[in-house]
Amino acid sequence: MITSPAFVIAHIARTGGEAIKAILRNLKLPDVQCTKLHDIQQHATPDLRGRDLILSIRRLPARELSHIKLAYFLDHLPTTSQRLRNETIGRFAIRLLNGEGQIKRITDNDRTPVAHYIRSEFLRSDLHAVLAQYFPLTAAQTDIITVTTTKRREHYDHDITQHFTHEDIAELYHRSPTWTKHERAAYGSTLAN
């Protein structure tokens, strides 16, 4: 989690939170605090105290693919598209719903409004646009946002159509109504429509 007197950036796993932290650490903005890597508080319910809630988000199928690939990597299991499809509904159902649970917790079951979204696919431009609403950013700071090394791209096929059928994608959204609402707010649509 990232906090300042004016806002809280809440990070859902696999939506670019560590990249946002890396950029903010390099920016050294006044009164902006980042939790340490793997700090249990990074996924805690934010205490807003009148501050704006900013949420990092990603397209649901891409987030779930990334989450499942990480789980397979951590478990040292090989993956195939068919195995991924089969286990999406099976043993990974709880992991899949984890994103839905995180977004519900962060938004207090959708009672807390999100002031801004930082979409992982547009992380640098969205972060710049959001920060510019709170800080007068210099050209040098804009360059830092543009060039900061965050982390290497993970090596797996990121094309969700290679891993999920149209029906799988529709089922993901059906199981995650709160996420679906926020994805529509952030992107204007979901990948199911």
Secondary structure, DSSP 8 states (H G I E B T S, - for coil): -EE-SSEEEE--TTSSHHHHHHHHHHHT-TT-EE--TT-GGGGS----TT-EEEEEE--HHHHHHHHHHHHHHHHT----HHHHHHHHHTTTHHHHHHHHHHHHHHTTTTTS--SEEEEGGGHHHHHHHHHTTTS---HHHHHHHHH-------SS---GGGT--HHHHHHHHHH-HHHHHHHHHHHSS-TT-
